[in-house]
Amino acid sequence: MTESASPANFRCGYIAIVGRPNVGKSTLMNALIGAKVSITSRKAQTTRHRITGIQTVEDAQFVYVDTPGFQTRHSNALNKTLNRTVTNTLTASDVILFIIEAGTFGPADSQVLALIPKNVPCILVINKSDRIKDKAVLLPFAQKIAAMHDFSAVVPVSAKLRFQLDNLQGEIKRFLPENQPVFGPDDITDRSEKFLAAEIVREKVFRFVGDELPYTSTVLIEKFEQEGDLRRIFAAILVERDTHKSMVIGQKGARLKDISTQSRLDMEKLFGGPVYLEIWVKVKSGWADNEAGLRAYGYE
């Protein structure tokens, strides 16, 4: 979309999506832009990067920034880096979406709420509202949380069922500044295909491997080549110990095969073409507690 093609009152701005781990931030962003650019999992702490998702409509461009869930449990270098990413994103946004889970508000939610600057419009988004069977319970819960901060709006949604997302987008649009679009009309993210490929593999590690492992694993794309429509991708899953390596590979390589197959299918869907994918598992102890190493692995 060129500047001349945009309406005079075109709105464009950055919207930070924040909340404690596992409230559905990534699912919400993917639903809002209509494509999967941020990985999702039932396990907490899936998102580790500041990921931008873009949606352009006739008179507005929404630039969503999905942040890592604010970490309170561990203080290693990785989690300190994740928390710095959250606080930096909040101060640089035009609108903030504070996501909570319907019927649940605990100390971790309070810690995130305390970080939200007073001078940025903030919308309280009550996700997973479809899970509350008795809707009479939802109103007093919403009123109780709304009293904790000067929210610009309160919107109950279900990101999974796409319930009330048009409503939410309408509320966001009211607070976007009048600006020309920053990205092209067909852009859905500012991240490279190489980055998205690594995130897809990391999501599958979360899905297929037990609760403990994913927090000490990451994915590196060692080679990404394109010949016509075909993408050749060579990835390494980094783990802390030999025992973790066996967990990822599984009996006779079955788990690694599942990770590879599902990753390849997701990549083909996202990239719109065939993918040749090879994945290795490598042991690299201490990677999550080394600040210089984290920067080399793409953590901001």
Disulfide bonds with the S-S distance in Angstrom:
none
